[in-house]
């Protein structure tokens, strides 16, 4: 089944650095310029409970075009909310779509923690 990719998201990776006071903080750096087209939906109750059965917290599904650089260490920003990528499903190994599952990030990053794309 093909999904209509009509929403825009940004993929990030966190880099842990020390701030001026010496405390560890995360900087979120985008993996790509601009925004990616994605099919986005909340998980159904059945999918949500199946994830909970294996101690996994998942709330959203993002379907994007296949990319090599997406893994469970990434973050997705959608409509100003950050989601922690919990797993990536390549759908039987074909290089067509990636199903990226995510859970809402507990502490949303502050303005200074999100960096712009640097090519």
C-alpha positions in Angstrom: 0.0 0.0 0.0 1.4 3.4 -1.0 0.9 6.2 1.5 0.4 9.9 0.5 3.4 11.8 1.8 1.8 15.2 2.4 3.3 16.3 5.6 6.7 17.9 6.3 9.3 16.7 8.9 12.9 17.2 9.8 15.2 14.5 10.9 17.8 15.3 13.6 20.7 13.6 15.3 21.8 14.7 18.8 25.4 15.6 19.6 26.3 15.8 23.2 28.5 18.7 24.2 29.4 20.6 27.3 28.0 24.1 27.8 29.9 27.1 29.1 29.2 26.0 32.7 30.6 22.5 32.0 27.2 20.7 32.0 26.4 18.1 29.3 23.8 19.3 26.9 22.4 18.0 23.6 22.6 19.9 20.3 20.1 18.7 17.7 21.6 18.8 14.2 19.5 18.2 11.0 20.5 15.3 8.8 19.4 17.1 5.6 18.6 20.6 4.3 15.0 21.7 4.3 12.1 19.4 5.2 11.2 15.9 4.0 7.8 14.8 2.7 6.3 12.1 4.9 3.1 10.2 5.6 2.3 10.8 9.3 -0.3 9.2 11.6 -0.8 8.3 15.2 -0.6 4.6 15.9 -3.8 2.7 16.3 -4.7 1.3 19.7 -3.8 -2.2 18.5 -0.3 -1.0 17.3 0.1 1.0 20.5 -0.7 -1.9 22.8 1.5 -4.3 20.7 4.5 -1.9 21.3 3.7 -1.7 25.0 3.6 -5.5 25.2 7.4 -5.5 24.5 8.1 -2.5 26.7 8.4 -0.2 23.7 6.8 3.3 23.8 5.6 4.3 20.3 3.0 6.9 19.4 3.6 8.1 15.8 4.4 6.6 12.5 6.3 8.5 9.8 6.8 7.0 6.4 9.5 8.6 4.3 11.5 7.8 1.2 14.4 5.4 1.9 17.5 6.9 3.4 20.7 5.3 4.6 21.3 7.7 7.6 18.1 7.1 9.6 18.4 4.8 12.7 17.1 4.6 16.3 19.5 7.4 17.4 17.6 10.0 15.4 14.8 12.4 16.2 11.9 13.6 14.1 10.5 17.1 14.4 6.9 17.4 13.2 4.8 20.5 13.8 7.2 21.8 16.4 7.2 18.6 18.5 10.2 16.4 18.7 9.8 12.6 18.6 12.5 10.1 19.6 12.9 7.4 16.9 12.2 4.1 18.6 12.7 1.8 15.6 13.0 1.9 11.8 11.3 -0.7 9.6 12.8 -1.1 6.1 9.8 -3.2 5.0 11.5 -6.5 3.9 14.8 -4.8 2.9 13.5 -3.0 -0.1 14.9 0.5 -0.7 11.6 2.2 -1.2 10.1 3.5 2.0 11.2 3.7 5.6 8.6 3.3 8.4 10.0 5.4 11.3 8.2 4.8 14.6 8.6 7.5 17.3 7.6 8.5 20.8 7.2 12.1 22.0 10.4 13.4 23.5 9.8 14.1 27.2 11.8 17.3 27.4 11.4 19.3 24.2 14.6 21.0 23.1 15.0 24.7 23.8 15.7 27.3 21.1 19.5 27.2 21.5 19.6 23.4 21.4 18.3 23.1 17.8 20.8 24.0 15.1 20.2 25.0 11.5 21.5 22.9 8.5 25.1 23.4 7.7 26.1 21.9 4.4 
